[in-house]
Every structure is written in structure tokens, then in C-alpha cells.
Amino acid sequence: MAARIPVLISRNPYEVIVGHDILRRAGEFISQVLPASRCALITDSNIAPLYAETVETSLEAAGFEVTTIIVPPGEPSKALGFIEDVCDQMIEAGLDRRSAVIALGGGVIGDLAGFVASIFYRGIPHVQIPTTVVAQVDSSLGGKTGVNSRKGKNLLGAFHQPSLVITDVNTLDTLPKREFNEGFGEIIKHAAIRDAAMLEDLLAETSPDLGELISRNVKIKARIVAEDEFERHGLRALLNFGHTIGHAIENAAGYGRYLHGEAISLGLVAAARISVKKADLSEESAEKIITALKAYNLPTSLPADITTDTLLAALSRDKKFESGAIRFVVVPELGEAFVSKDVTEEDLREAIESLR
């Protein structure tokens, strides 16, 4: 039985369908929201051998004409050169403004394919089929798409909401353990800002049901996105808890050294410590966040070769800064969060040093 979770944005609301063994029904689900047409199935060379044929067969049975485009796996594919190459392949295959994009993969594929959909013929519909924990609980919904600049992560992109998200929990069975664990960086973030009880469940001796856990996280993000689709009112910014320093670490370390959730784990540790200093979070609560990260083998200390000055330079280019002012998400208690303007560069430096 699949759960249907609405994302009630003001324009073009859509659903996230979460269930087990639903990949083979992708064409059926997509045909309910998009007319049969030519579509580009964009995936990577790790995912394609596992799931591309299942999705292709399902789409074709529903009347879609499928062009499959495969890119290399990993963060380096989130670059403008790959965007141009994918668009060229779509044009050569005869796709046009009546076509659609299907993103099959993790966060990199979701970001890349969503951005392609946002610019191809000035914008065509797209569907997200996330296959990693990070993508299923976070990046596949909300409409943020984009690629990396040489100057920072996700600095080039657009808001382009999907028409549908299809989340097959069974695709997580083929994830290597490291890639599975990194997704819990985002789950622990959600717990810290919106669901303190979920943090307790993650620390319990019995692991929570994975399907229910994914749905629980989707509901958290869906509610926040619905209230602040374009990150204009501050609420959606709460989803950046741990990401300010986390993205800087990702950038400074060189894409590939840390997986996204691993860099966010380090950012969460720093953000928890800043929250103790600037928002009166209890030491016990901060330690609970760190303990949860360690339970999923996520990093909590920073190597010496990633210097503090390098990270501060990367932070100065972060799109979460406005006119040079620092906007930093803090939690005064577990399950609550707000954007603080009281965090100083010295606070950031101290938090980074505390990771050593």
C-alpha cells in the first residue's frame, strides 16, 4: 500500500507517493499527472543497470516514448557542461516543449535533471524518482534545482517544482552502507528542527520502520515547502540547519571527499554548538544530536588539512548570506528552530575549531 503525501504549494500542488515495490508502476502514476509524450529518463551509470529498464518498460506501457540519458555518477556531474550535453541529447532525440523529464537517481541526478527541465524550451514538466535516502527525504521535493559553480555548491539553479515524486523504499536495498548512512544526516536535521520524538526513535534499540521513517520526513519537508515555496519568509530557511558550514566543508574538501550527508553531519555538530552558545540549547540536547550522528557512522570531527580560513572564505560566498550578513539557523530546543542574525564570524570560527 503506497502513501500519498500532498505538497500543497499555491501553484501546481503535487504528491509524493511512498511505498514498497512501486517502481514498476512509475508509468501508471506518471500518466495520471502528465499526458503521454516523449520523455527523457535521466540517470547515472550506477543506477541505470539496476532500475532503468524497469522504469523504461513501465513508461512505454503507459504510452511514453523514452530517451534514456546516462551521466557519470557523483557530484562532478552537477556542472554546466553536463547540462548542455544532456540538453543537446534531448534536442537530437526530438524532445520539445511538450516533452517531460524523469529523474531517476540520487540528489545529484535530481538536481541536474530538474535544472534541465527548468531551462529546456524555457521549462518543461519533470518527475522525480529518488533512489537514495538523501533524495527521498529531502532533495527530491521542494523544487530546488541546480548545479555547482567553481565558487560554491548549488549557486546556479532555479525553483522548478516536480509534477510528481515516486519514492520506492526498496531502491534503498541496493545502496552501499556509506551512502545509506549519509541520508541520516538529513533525517537527523529534520528531527532537530521539527520532530524531537523522531530523534528519540533513531536512538532507540529497535530501528524504526524505514517506510514510515521516509514518510515522516517527507511530511516535515512538505509542510515547510508549502508555507514558503521560494524561501522568502524565513521558514524554509530552517531546512538549512547544519548546511551553512556543511556546504562550506563540501566545497573546501573538494567534491567527492565527503558525501553530502557526511559534510552536513559536520555542519550539524557545529550548528548544535553554536545553538548552545547563541540560542540556549542545552548541552544534553546538543550531545543527543551528535550521538545520533555517530550512531549512523557519520563524521563529527574535521581533519586538519581543511583550514578554518578556507572554510570562512567559502562561507562568505554562501547564498544563505544576505548583503554580507550572516543568517544562521539555530535550535533553542530540539524540535524548534529559527534564523538568527546574532551569529558572528567569530562564532563560526570557534564552531569550526571545535570540530578539530
C-alpha positions as CSV (number, residue, x, y, z in Angstrom):
1,M,0.0,0.0,0.0
2,A,1.5,3.3,-1.1
3,A,1.1,6.5,0.9
4,R,0.3,9.7,-1.0
5,I,1.6,12.8,0.7
6,P,0.5,16.1,-0.7
7,V,2.8,19.1,-1.2
8,L,0.3,21.9,-1.2
9,I,2.2,24.7,-2.9
10,S,-0.1,27.5,-4.2
11,R,0.6,26.8,-7.8
12,N,0.6,23.3,-9.2
13,P,0.4,21.2,-6.0
14,Y,1.7,17.7,-6.4
15,E,2.0,14.4,-4.5
16,V,4.9,12.3,-3.1
17,I,4.0,8.6,-3.4
18,V,5.9,6.5,-0.9
19,G,5.7,2.7,-0.9
20,H,7.5,-0.6,-1.4
21,D,8.0,-2.1,-4.9
22,I,6.2,0.7,-6.7
23,L,8.9,1.4,-9.3
24,R,7.2,-0.9,-11.8
25,R,4.1,1.3,-11.6
26,A,6.0,4.5,-12.4
27,G,4.4,4.9,-15.9
28,E,0.9,4.3,-14.4
29,F,1.5,7.0,-11.7
30,I,3.1,9.5,-14.2
31,S,0.3,9.1,-16.7
32,Q,-2.1,10.3,-14.0
33,V,-0.5,13.7,-13.9
34,L,1.2,14.1,-17.4
35,P,-0.1,13.3,-20.9
36,A,1.8,10.5,-22.7
37,S,4.6,12.1,-24.7
38,R,8.3,11.9,-25.4
39,C,10.3,12.0,-22.2
40,A,14.0,11.9,-21.2
41,L,14.8,9.4,-18.5
42,I,17.9,10.9,-16.9
43,T,20.0,8.7,-14.7
44,D,23.6,7.8,-13.9
45,S,25.8,4.8,-14.7
46,N,25.4,3.3,-11.2
47,I,21.6,3.4,-11.2
48,A,20.9,2.6,-14.9
49,P,21.8,-1.1,-14.7
50,L,19.7,-1.5,-11.5
51,Y,16.4,0.3,-12.3
52,A,16.4,2.0,-15.8
53,E,14.9,-1.0,-17.6
54,T,12.0,-1.3,-15.0
55,V,11.2,2.4,-15.4
56,E,11.5,2.4,-19.2
57,T,9.2,-0.6,-19.5
58,S,6.7,1.0,-17.2
59,L,6.7,4.3,-19.1
60,E,6.4,2.6,-22.5
61,A,3.5,0.6,-21.3
62,A,1.8,3.8,-20.3
63,G,2.4,5.3,-23.8
64,F,5.5,7.3,-23.3
65,E,8.4,7.4,-25.8
66,V,11.5,7.2,-23.7
67,T,15.0,8.5,-24.4
68,T,17.4,7.3,-21.7
69,I,20.4,9.6,-20.9
70,I,23.1,8.4,-18.7
71,V,25.7,10.6,-17.0
72,P,28.6,9.7,-14.7
73,P,27.8,9.3,-11.0
74,G,28.7,11.8,-8.4
75,E,28.9,15.5,-7.7
76,P,31.2,16.4,-10.6
77,S,28.2,15.8,-12.9
78,K,26.5,18.8,-11.4
79,A,28.2,21.2,-13.8
80,L,27.0,23.4,-16.7
81,G,29.0,21.3,-19.2
82,F,26.8,18.2,-18.4
83,I,23.7,20.3,-18.5
84,E,24.5,21.4,-22.0
85,D,25.4,17.9,-23.1
86,V,22.1,16.5,-21.7
87,C,20.1,19.2,-23.4
88,D,21.8,18.5,-26.7
89,Q,21.0,14.8,-26.5
90,M,17.3,15.7,-25.8
91,I,17.2,18.0,-28.8
92,E,18.8,15.4,-31.0
93,A,16.2,12.8,-29.8
94,G,13.3,15.1,-30.9
95,L,12.1,16.2,-27.5
96,D,10.3,19.6,-27.4
97,R,8.2,21.8,-25.2
98,R,5.5,19.1,-24.9
99,S,8.0,16.6,-23.5
100,A,8.9,15.8,-19.9
101,V,12.0,14.8,-17.9
102,I,12.1,11.9,-15.5
103,A,14.9,12.0,-12.9
104,L,16.0,8.5,-11.7
105,G,18.7,8.6,-9.1
106,G,20.0,10.4,-6.0
107,G,20.3,14.0,-5.2
108,V,22.8,14.8,-8.0
109,I,20.6,13.4,-10.7
110,G,17.5,15.1,-9.2
111,D,19.3,18.5,-9.1
112,L,20.7,18.1,-12.6
113,A,17.6,16.7,-14.3
114,G,15.3,19.3,-12.5
115,F,17.6,22.1,-13.7
116,V,17.5,20.7,-17.3
117,A,13.7,20.6,-17.1
118,S,13.6,24.2,-15.8
119,I,15.5,25.6,-18.9
120,F,14.7,23.2,-21.7
121,Y,12.5,25.1,-24.1
122,R,12.1,27.6,-21.2
123,G,10.7,24.9,-18.9
124,I,9.0,21.5,-19.2
125,P,7.5,19.2,-16.6
126,H,9.6,16.8,-14.6
127,V,9.1,13.8,-12.3
128,Q,11.5,12.8,-9.5
129,I,12.2,9.1,-8.8
130,P,14.7,9.3,-5.9
131,T,16.8,6.2,-5.1
132,T,18.9,7.4,-2.1
133,V,17.9,8.3,1.5
134,V,19.0,11.9,1.0
135,A,16.9,12.3,-2.1
136,Q,13.9,10.5,-0.7
137,V,13.7,12.6,2.5
138,D,15.0,15.9,1.2
139,S,16.2,16.9,-2.2
140,S,13.5,15.3,-4.5
141,L,10.8,17.6,-3.2
142,G,10.7,21.3,-2.9
143,G,11.6,22.4,-6.4
144,K,15.2,23.5,-5.8
145,T,17.3,22.5,-8.7
146,G,20.8,23.5,-9.7
147,V,24.4,22.8,-10.3
148,N,27.7,23.8,-8.8
149,S,29.9,26.7,-9.7
150,R,33.6,26.6,-9.2
151,K,33.0,29.1,-6.4
152,G,30.5,27.0,-4.5
153,K,27.7,24.4,-4.2
154,N,24.3,24.9,-5.9
155,L,25.0,28.5,-6.7
156,L,23.4,28.2,-10.2
157,G,19.8,26.9,-10.5
158,A,16.1,27.6,-10.4
159,F,13.0,26.8,-8.5
160,H,11.1,24.2,-10.6
161,Q,8.7,22.1,-8.8
162,P,8.2,18.5,-9.9
163,S,4.8,17.3,-11.1
164,L,5.2,14.1,-9.0
165,V,7.6,12.3,-6.8
166,I,7.7,8.5,-6.8
167,T,9.6,7.1,-3.8
168,D,10.2,3.3,-3.8
169,V,11.7,2.5,-0.5
170,N,13.0,-0.8,-2.0
171,T,15.6,1.1,-4.1
172,L,17.4,1.7,-0.8
173,D,18.2,-2.0,-0.6
174,T,21.0,-1.6,-3.2
175,L,22.7,1.4,-1.5
176,P,26.2,0.8,-0.1
177,K,26.2,1.2,3.6
178,R,28.1,4.5,3.5
179,E,25.5,6.0,1.0
180,F,22.7,4.7,3.1
181,N,24.0,6.2,6.3
182,E,24.7,9.6,4.8
183,G,21.0,10.1,4.4
184,F,20.5,10.2,8.1
185,G,22.3,13.5,8.2
186,E,19.2,15.0,6.7
187,I,16.9,12.9,8.8
188,I,18.6,14.0,12.0
189,K,18.4,17.6,10.7
190,H,14.6,17.2,10.3
191,A,14.4,15.7,13.8
192,A,16.4,18.6,15.3
193,I,14.2,21.4,13.8
194,R,10.8,19.8,13.7
195,D,10.4,16.4,15.4
196,A,12.2,15.8,18.7
197,A,10.5,12.5,19.1
198,M,12.0,11.2,15.9
199,L,15.4,11.8,17.4
200,E,14.5,9.5,20.3
201,D,13.3,6.9,17.8
202,L,16.6,7.0,15.9
203,L,18.4,6.4,19.2
204,A,16.1,3.5,20.3
205,E,17.4,0.0,20.3
206,T,14.9,-1.1,17.7
207,S,15.3,0.6,14.3
208,P,12.2,2.5,13.1
209,D,10.3,1.1,10.1
210,L,12.1,2.6,7.0
211,G,8.9,3.3,5.0
212,E,7.3,5.1,7.9
213,L,10.5,7.0,8.6
214,I,10.8,8.2,5.0
215,S,7.1,9.2,5.0
216,R,7.6,11.1,8.3
217,N,10.4,13.1,6.9
218,V,8.6,13.8,3.6
219,K,5.7,15.2,5.6
220,I,8.0,17.6,7.5
221,K,9.6,18.9,4.4
222,A,6.3,19.1,2.5
223,R,4.7,21.3,5.2
224,I,7.6,23.7,5.3
225,V,7.8,23.9,1.5
226,A,4.1,24.5,1.2
227,E,4.4,27.5,3.6
228,D,7.5,29.0,2.0
229,E,7.9,27.8,-1.6
230,F,10.6,30.3,-2.7
231,E,12.3,30.7,0.7
232,R,11.1,34.3,1.1
233,H,9.6,34.2,4.6
234,G,12.3,32.6,6.6
235,L,10.5,29.3,7.3
236,R,12.1,27.3,4.5
237,A,15.5,28.6,5.6
238,L,15.1,26.3,8.7
239,L,15.9,23.4,6.4
240,N,19.4,24.8,6.2
241,F,20.2,23.8,9.7
242,G,23.7,22.4,9.6
243,H,24.1,23.3,5.9
244,T,25.9,26.6,6.1
245,I,29.1,25.1,7.4
246,G,28.3,21.8,5.9
247,H,28.3,23.2,2.3
248,A,31.5,25.1,3.0
249,I,33.2,21.8,4.1
250,E,31.9,20.1,1.0
251,N,33.3,22.8,-1.2
252,A,36.6,23.2,0.6
253,A,37.3,19.5,0.8
254,G,36.7,19.0,-2.9
255,Y,33.5,17.4,-4.1
256,G,33.8,13.6,-3.6
257,R,35.8,13.5,-0.4
258,Y,32.7,13.8,1.7
259,L,29.3,12.6,0.7
260,H,26.7,15.4,1.1
261,G,25.2,13.9,4.3
262,E,28.7,13.5,5.8
263,A,29.5,17.1,5.3
264,I,26.1,18.1,6.7
265,S,26.9,15.9,9.7
266,L,29.9,18.1,10.5
267,G,27.8,21.1,9.9
268,L,25.2,19.8,12.3
269,V,27.8,19.4,15.0
270,A,29.0,22.9,14.5
271,A,25.4,24.3,14.4
272,A,24.5,22.4,17.6
273,R,27.4,24.0,19.4
274,I,26.5,27.5,18.1
275,S,23.0,26.8,19.2
276,V,24.3,26.1,22.8
277,K,26.1,29.4,22.7
278,K,23.6,31.7,20.9
279,A,20.2,30.1,21.5
280,D,20.5,28.4,24.9
281,L,20.2,24.9,23.6
282,S,21.1,22.6,26.4
283,E,24.4,20.7,26.3
284,E,22.4,17.5,26.7
285,S,20.3,18.2,23.6
286,A,23.4,19.1,21.6
287,E,25.0,15.9,22.6
288,K,21.9,14.0,21.6
289,I,22.3,15.3,18.0
290,I,25.9,14.3,18.0
291,T,25.2,10.8,19.4
292,A,22.6,10.2,16.7
293,L,25.1,11.2,14.0
294,K,27.7,8.8,15.5
295,A,25.1,6.0,15.6
296,Y,25.0,6.1,11.8
297,N,28.8,6.3,11.5
298,L,28.7,9.9,10.3
299,P,31.7,12.1,10.8
300,T,31.8,14.5,13.8
301,S,35.4,15.8,13.6
302,L,37.2,17.7,10.9
303,P,40.7,16.9,9.5
304,A,43.4,19.5,10.0
305,D,44.1,19.9,6.3
306,I,40.7,21.7,5.8
307,T,41.7,25.0,7.3
308,T,39.4,27.3,9.1
309,D,40.3,30.3,6.9
310,T,39.4,28.2,3.8
311,L,36.0,27.4,5.2
312,L,35.3,31.0,6.2
313,A,36.2,32.1,2.7
314,A,33.7,29.6,1.3
315,L,31.1,30.7,3.8
316,S,31.3,34.3,2.6
317,R,30.0,33.1,-0.8
318,D,27.1,31.1,0.7
319,K,23.8,32.1,-0.8
320,K,22.2,32.0,2.7
321,F,24.1,35.2,3.5
322,E,22.3,38.4,2.6
323,S,24.3,41.5,1.8
324,G,27.2,40.1,3.7
325,A,25.1,39.5,6.9
326,I,25.2,36.1,8.4
327,R,21.8,34.3,8.6
328,F,22.4,31.1,10.7
329,V,19.8,28.6,11.7
330,V,19.9,27.6,15.4
331,V,17.7,25.4,17.6
332,P,16.8,26.7,21.1
333,E,15.4,23.2,21.9
334,L,15.0,20.0,19.9
335,G,12.1,20.2,17.5
336,E,12.2,24.0,17.3
337,A,14.4,26.3,15.1
338,F,14.8,29.9,14.0
339,V,17.1,32.0,11.8
340,S,19.4,34.1,13.9
341,K,21.2,37.3,12.9
342,D,23.3,37.3,16.0
343,V,25.8,34.7,14.9
344,T,29.2,36.4,14.2
345,E,32.2,35.3,12.2
346,E,34.0,34.7,15.4
347,D,31.2,32.3,16.4
348,L,31.6,30.4,13.1
349,R,35.4,30.3,13.6
350,E,35.0,28.9,17.1
351,A,32.5,26.3,16.0
352,I,34.7,25.2,13.1
353,E,37.7,24.9,15.5
354,S,35.6,22.8,17.9
355,L,35.4,20.2,15.1
356,R,39.1,19.5,15.2
